Amino acid sequence: MSDQKYDVIIIGGGPGGYVAAIRAAQLGLKTACVEKRGTLGGTCLNVGCLPSKALLQSSEKFHEAKDNFTDHGIHLSDLKIDVKAMISRKNDIVSKLVKGIEGLFKKNKVDYYQAAGKILEANKVEITPLDGSEAQVLDSTYIIIATGSEVTPLPTVAIDEKVILSSTGALDLEKIPEHLVVIGGGVIGLEMGSIWKRLGAKVTVVEFLDKITPTMDQDVSKEFLKVLKKQGLEFKLGHKVTAAEVKGEKATLSVEPAKGGETETIDCDNVLVAIGRRPYVDGLGLDAVGVKRNDRGFIEVDEFFETSVEGIYAIGDCIPGPMLAHKAEEDGVACVEMLAGQAGHVDYNLVPSIVYTWPEVASVGKTEQELKDASIAYSVGKFPFMANSRARATGESDGFVKILADKTTDRVLGVHILGPNAGDMIHECAMAMAFGGSSEDIARTCHGHPTYNEAVKEAALAVAKRTINL
């Protein structure tokens, strides 16, 4: 016999799960959230997005003081970095944000179970509390799986979180490595590599492909690589790591060309394995209840987020689509709104993607290659930050804004920004695209002066070849 009856049980308390739980409760559904980490917020808040942004800011401040203050007539002596204090600040930020979500659960009357959840059938979830108390079964009309993702392992490189690290371990290093090798030239590897490079480490990025950030618009990717090299990161593109040997507190990697060739070795203090993430669904009992997954392990869902089993739904990183926290949040809101009889919808073409290096990289919509592959005729407008007065005044002139617009209708199809505060700037473009806006609409919208966002306006003007400041 079940101990509790709910309208919705959500398994997973990350960005998708906790947001879905709060929205479901707002809609009047009796809601429970089951999370086995012991803290809410998922990977993003605990060991991902938020702690990495805290460290990125700390490293940016150190870099500014060390390398850029003299340009402003500010002179410092005996500059030091206290890694333990930096990590402590990061942990304090995470702790406060976690408690904030717990407060939101209480405010919205969401029942929170610190437990592992397993689906027994379409309307029953067995929960095993973390405190060792007796397992119980919860009844629910609907079940939503929001268990997120985990680090994709590299068979030739075993993670020990001491010398060979995942992104989790790289957030808690007790000292600055002399040499850090990052395996993978994607977003996570480049962000983490940037942190430790600014703090003084030598950073070498080993990437299997002949380019970094492969899903990024290639104009941006190529310029991004140049900027990172200028900052001192080293790259071995078109290479793979075939073996790793740990001796004491050091590692030796065997590296060879991806297409075959002579093997070389790289000695380093730490290795970060950052080749991607995969859906995390272990222990949920999916196979037993008949929930289907695709060949990459993602749970298959329909347009209502329902799985192959009636009454069981899934959202976020464990289903196909961008593996981003804000995408998971939108999934969660749309899913529960539909369960409550409302309309819910997520336009995955309008999910912004952001890399929080400095300068930042942000994009929304289609890349040039995607438009070419779809045989869509388009126009391009580009404007460099070198010609933006605010960027020149702040010394942040690397990068550009690139707008892709339909050649016939002028509707904006994609926007790609490499530059200062790109992650904030991209949202005016996403909003314009959400309302079917044209490059002309952006170009005729008054932008404050002097701001970085004027580069967006100028790129929109460039679509019609009528920039003012270039």
C-alpha positions in Angstrom: 0.0 0.0 0.0 1.3 3.5 -0.9 2.0 6.0 1.8 1.4 9.1 -0.1 -0.7 10.2 -3.1 0.5 13.0 -5.4 -0.6 14.6 -8.7 3.1 14.9 -9.8 6.3 13.3 -8.6 9.4 14.6 -10.1 12.6 12.5 -9.9 15.6 14.9 -9.9 16.0 18.3 -8.2 18.2 20.0 -10.8 17.2 23.1 -12.9 14.5 21.1 -14.8 13.2 19.2 -11.8 13.0 22.0 -9.2 11.6 24.5 -11.6 9.0 22.0 -12.8 8.1 21.3 -9.1 7.6 24.9 -8.3 5.5 25.6 -11.4 3.4 22.5 -10.8 2.7 23.6 -7.2 1.8 27.1 -8.5 -0.8 25.4 -10.8 -2.4 23.7 -7.8 -1.0 20.2 -8.3 0.1 18.3 -5.2 3.8 17.9 -5.9 6.8 16.0 -4.6 10.4 16.2 -5.7 12.8 13.3 -5.1 16.5 14.1 -5.2 19.3 11.7 -4.1 22.2 14.1 -4.2 21.3 15.4 -0.8 21.1 19.0 -2.1 18.9 20.6 -4.6 20.1 22.4 -7.8 21.5 19.4 -9.7 24.9 19.4 -11.4 24.4 23.0 -12.5 24.2 24.5 -9.1 26.4 22.1 -7.1 29.2 21.2 -9.5 28.6 22.9 -12.8 27.3 26.2 -14.0 27.3 28.2 -10.8 30.5 27.2 -9.1 32.4 27.5 -12.3 31.1 31.0 -12.9 32.2 32.0 -9.4 35.7 30.7 -10.1 35.7 32.3 -13.5 35.0 35.7 -11.9 37.7 35.2 -9.3 40.2 34.3 -12.0 39.1 37.2 -14.1 39.7 39.6 -11.2 43.2 38.2 -10.5 44.1 38.4 -14.2 42.9 42.0 -14.4 44.9 43.0 -11.4 48.0 41.2 -12.5 48.0 42.1 -16.2 45.7 45.0 -17.0 45.7 47.4 -14.1 48.8 49.2 -15.1 47.1 50.3 -18.3 44.7 52.3 -16.0 47.5 53.8 -14.0 46.9 51.4 -11.1 50.0 49.8 -9.7 50.0 46.9 -7.2 52.8 45.0 -5.5 53.1 41.6 -3.9 49.9 40.3 -5.6 48.9 36.9 -4.4 46.2 34.3 -5.0 44.7 32.4 -2.1 43.2 29.3 -3.8 41.6 28.0 -0.6 39.8 31.3 0.0 38.7 31.3 -3.6 37.3 27.8 -3.3 35.7 28.7 0.0 33.9 31.7 -1.6 32.6 29.4 -4.4 31.3 26.9 -1.9 29.6 29.5 0.2 27.8 30.8 -2.9 26.6 27.3 -3.8 25.4 26.6 -0.2 23.4 29.8 -0.1 21.8 29.1 -3.5 20.9 25.6 -2.5 19.2 26.8 0.7 17.4 29.3 -1.5 15.8 26.5 -3.5 14.8 24.7 -0.3 13.1 27.9 0.8 11.2 28.1 -2.5 10.0 24.6 -2.0 8.6 25.4 1.4 7.0 28.6 0.1 5.3 26.7 -2.7 4.4 23.7 -0.5 6.5 21.2 -2.6 7.3 18.0 -0.6 11.1 17.4 -0.8 12.4 13.9 -0.3 16.2 13.4 0.0 16.1 9.9 -1.4 16.8 7.8 -4.4 13.8 7.2 -6.6 12.9 4.1 -8.6 9.8 3.8 -10.9 7.9 0.6 -10.1 5.1 1.3 -12.5 3.4 4.2 -14.3 2.0 5.7 -11.1 4.3 4.4 -8.4 7.7 5.5 -7.2 9.7 3.7 -4.6 12.0 6.1 -2.6 15.0 5.0 -0.5 15.9 7.8 1.9 19.5 8.9 2.2 19.3 8.7 6.0 18.9 4.9 5.9 15.3 4.9 7.0 12.8 2.4 5.5 11.9 2.7 1.8 8.4 3.7 1.0 6.2 3.8 -2.1 4.6 7.0 -3.3 1.5 7.1 -5.6 1.2 9.8 -8.3 -1.0 10.5 -11.3 2.1 11.7 -13.2 5.8 11.0 -12.9 8.4 13.3 -14.4 12.0 12.1 -14.9 14.4 15.0 -14.5 17.6 13.2 -13.6 19.9 15.2 -15.9 23.3 14.1 -17.1 26.7 12.9 -16.0 30.3 13.2 -17.3 31.0 11.0 -20.3 34.0 8.8 -19.4 37.0 8.2 -21.6 37.9 4.5 -21.5 41.7 5.2 -21.8 41.8 7.8 -19.0 40.4 6.7 -15.6 39.1 9.6 -13.4 40.3 9.5 -9.8 39.4 13.2 -8.9 42.9 13.7 -7.6 45.2 13.8 -10.6 42.8 12.9 -13.4 39.7 15.0 -12.9 36.2 15.5 -14.1 34.7 19.0 -14.1 33.7 18.3 -10.5 37.2 17.7 -9.4 38.5 20.7 -11.4 36.3 23.0 -9.3 38.0 21.9 -6.0 41.7 21.9 -6.8 43.7 22.9 -3.7 46.6 24.4 -5.6 47.3 25.8 -9.0 48.7 23.1 -11.3 51.9 23.9 -13.1 50.6 22.1 -16.1 46.9 21.2 -16.7 45.9 19.1 -19.7 42.3 19.4 -20.8 41.0 16.6 -22.9 38.2 18.0 -25.1 37.9 21.4 -26.8 34.2 22.0 -25.9 32.5 24.5 -23.6 33.3 22.9 -20.2 37.0 22.2 -21.0 37.6 25.7 -22.3 35.9 27.4 -19.3 37.8 25.3 -16.8 41.0 25.7 -18.7 40.5 29.5 -18.8 40.2 29.6 -15.0 43.4 27.8 -14.2 45.3 29.6 -17.1 44.5 33.0 -15.6 45.7 31.8 -12.2 49.1 30.8 -13.6 48.9 27.2 -14.9 50.2 26.1 -18.3 47.1 24.7 -20.1 47.2 22.4 -23.0 43.9 21.4 -24.7 43.9 18.1 -26.6 40.9 17.9 -29.0 40.1 14.9 -31.3 38.7 17.2 -34.1 40.6 19.7 -36.0 38.6 22.6 -34.4 37.2 23.6 -31.1 33.5 24.0 -30.2 32.4 22.0 -33.2 28.7 23.0 -33.1 29.5 26.7 -33.0 29.3 28.9 -36.1 32.6 28.3 -37.7 33.5 32.0 -38.1 33.1 32.4 -34.4 34.9 29.1 -33.6 38.0 30.1 -35.6 38.2 33.6 -34.1 37.5 32.2 -30.6 40.5 29.8 -31.1 42.7 32.8 -32.0 41.7 34.7 -28.9 42.3 31.8 -26.6 45.7 31.2 -28.2 46.5 34.9 -27.7 45.6 34.4 -24.0 48.2 31.7 -23.7 46.2 28.4 -24.0 47.9 25.8 -26.1 46.1 23.4 -28.4 46.7 20.0 -29.9 43.9 19.7 -32.4 43.3 16.5 -34.4 44.8 14.5 -31.5 43.6 11.8 -29.1 44.7 10.5 -25.7 45.3 6.8 -25.9 46.6 6.1 -22.4 47.2 7.8 -19.0 49.6 6.7 -16.3 49.5 8.3 -12.8 52.6 8.2 -10.7 52.2 10.0 -7.3 50.8 13.4 -8.0 51.7 13.5 -11.7 50.3 12.1 -14.9 51.8 11.1 -18.2 49.5 11.0 -21.2 50.1 9.1 -24.5 48.9 11.3 -27.3 48.7 10.6 -31.0 47.2 12.1 -34.2 43.5 11.2 -34.5 44.1 9.9 -38.0 47.0 7.8 -36.9 50.7 8.6 -36.4 53.6 8.7 -34.0 52.8 8.7 -30.3 54.1 11.4 -28.0 53.9 11.8 -24.2 52.8 14.8 -22.2 53.7 15.1 -18.5 51.4 17.2 -16.4 50.1 17.8 -12.9 46.5 17.3 -13.6 44.2 16.1 -16.4 40.7 17.3 -17.0 38.5 14.9 -18.9 35.8 17.1 -20.6 34.7 15.2 -23.7 31.0 15.7 -23.1 28.1 14.5 -21.0 25.5 11.7 -21.3 22.0 11.2 -19.8 22.0 9.9 -16.3 19.2 7.3 -15.7 20.9 4.7 -13.6 18.7 2.9 -11.0 15.4 4.3 -12.3 14.0 1.0 -13.4 13.2 2.3 -16.9 13.7 -1.0 -18.7 11.5 -2.8 -16.3 8.6 -0.5 -16.9 9.2 -0.2 -20.6 10.5 3.4 -21.0 12.2 3.5 -24.4 15.6 5.2 -25.0 17.4 6.0 -28.2 20.8 4.6 -29.3 22.6 7.3 -27.4 20.8 6.6 -24.1 18.4 9.5 -24.2 14.8 8.9 -23.2 12.4 9.2 -26.1 9.5 11.6 -25.6 6.7 13.0 -27.7 5.7 16.7 -28.1 4.1 16.6 -24.7 7.3 15.2 -23.0 5.5 11.9 -22.5 7.6 8.7 -22.7 6.6 5.4 -24.3 4.8 4.6 -21.0 1.6 6.6 -20.4 1.8 8.8 -17.4 5.6 8.9 -17.3 7.3 12.0 -18.6 10.9 13.2 -19.0 12.6 16.6 -19.4 16.0 18.2 -19.5 19.4 16.6 -20.2 18.0 13.0 -20.2 16.0 13.7 -23.3 17.2 14.8 -26.8 18.0 18.5 -27.3 20.5 21.1 -26.0 22.0 19.9 -22.7 21.6 23.3 -21.0 20.1 24.2 -17.6 17.8 26.9 -19.1 16.5 24.4 -21.7 15.7 22.0 -18.8 13.9 24.8 -17.0 11.8 25.6 -20.1 11.0 21.8 -20.5 9.9 21.6 -16.9 7.5 24.6 -17.1 6.0 23.5 -20.4 5.6 19.9 -19.3 3.7 20.7 -16.1 1.6 23.4 -17.7 0.4 20.9 -20.3 -0.4 18.4 -17.5 -2.5 21.1 -15.8 -4.4 21.6 -19.1 -2.6 24.7 -20.3 -0.6 25.2 -23.4 3.1 24.6 -23.1 5.8 25.0 -25.7 9.6 25.2 -26.1 11.2 26.5 -29.3 14.6 24.8 -29.2 15.8 27.1 -32.0 15.5 30.0 -29.6 17.6 28.4 -26.7 20.7 30.6 -26.3 24.0 28.9 -25.9 26.7 30.7 -23.9 30.4 30.1 -23.2 31.6 32.0 -20.1 35.2 32.5 -21.0 36.4 36.1 -21.5 35.5 37.3 -24.0 32.2 35.4 -23.8 30.6 33.5 -26.8 26.9 33.4 -27.3 24.6 32.3 -30.0 20.9 31.7 -30.8 19.3 30.2 -33.9 21.0 28.7 -36.9 24.7 28.7 -37.9 25.8 29.5 -41.5 26.5 25.8 -42.1 23.0 24.8 -40.9 21.5 27.3 -43.3 23.7 26.0 -46.2 22.8 22.4 -45.4 19.1 23.4 -45.5 19.5 25.3 -48.8 18.2 28.5 -47.2 19.3 31.7 -48.9 20.6 34.2 -46.3 22.4 37.5 -45.8 25.2 38.2 -43.4 25.8 41.2 -41.3 29.1 41.5 -39.2 30.4 44.2 -37.0 33.7 44.0 -35.0 34.0 45.2 -31.4 37.2 46.9 -32.5 34.8 49.6 -34.0 32.6 49.8 -31.0 33.3 52.8 -28.8 32.4 51.2 -25.5 34.7 48.2 -26.3 37.5 50.5 -27.2 37.1 52.5 -24.0 37.2 49.3 -21.8 39.9 47.6 -23.8 37.6 44.7 -24.7 37.8 44.9 -28.5 38.2 41.2 -29.4 35.4 39.6 -31.4 32.4 40.6 -33.4 28.6 40.3 -33.8 27.3 38.3 -36.7 23.6 38.3 -37.8 22.1 35.9 -40.3 18.9 36.9 -42.0 16.6 35.3 -44.5 17.6 36.8 -47.9 14.0 37.2 -49.0 12.1 38.2 -45.8 14.9 39.6 -43.7 13.7 37.6 -40.8 16.6 36.9 -38.3 17.6 33.3 -38.5 20.7 33.3 -36.2 22.9 35.5 -34.2 26.4 34.8 -33.0 28.5 37.0 -30.7 32.1 36.7 -29.6 32.8 39.6 -27.3 32.4 41.3 -23.9 29.1 40.4 -22.1 28.0 38.3 -25.1 25.9 36.2 -22.8 23.8 39.2 -21.8 23.7 40.7 -25.3 22.3 37.6 -27.0 18.9 38.0 -25.3 17.8 41.0 -27.2 18.4 39.0 -30.3 16.5 36.0 -28.9 13.5 38.2 -28.1 13.6 39.7 -31.6 13.6 36.2 -33.1 10.8 35.1 -30.8 8.5 37.7 -32.4 9.7 37.0 -35.9 11.8 40.2 -36.1 13.9 41.2 -39.0 17.4 42.6 -39.1 15.7 45.9 -40.1 13.7 45.8 -36.8 16.9 45.5 -34.8 18.7 48.1 -36.9 15.9 50.7 -36.3 15.7 50.1 -32.6 17.5 52.8 -30.7 20.4 51.5 -28.7 22.0 53.4 -25.9 25.4 55.0 -26.5 28.0 54.0 -25.6 27.2 50.4 -25.1 28.4 47.0 -26.3 24.9 46.4 -27.6 25.4 49.0 -30.3 27.5 46.3 -32.1 24.3 44.3 -32.4 22.6 47.3 -34.1 25.5 47.8 -36.4 25.6 44.2 -37.4 21.9 44.4 -38.2 22.7 47.5 -40.3 25.5 45.5 -42.0 22.9 43.0 -43.3 21.8 45.7 -45.6 25.4 47.0 -46.1 24.7 50.3 -44.3 26.8 50.3 -41.2 27.6 53.7 -39.8 30.8 53.2 -37.7 32.7 50.9 -40.1 
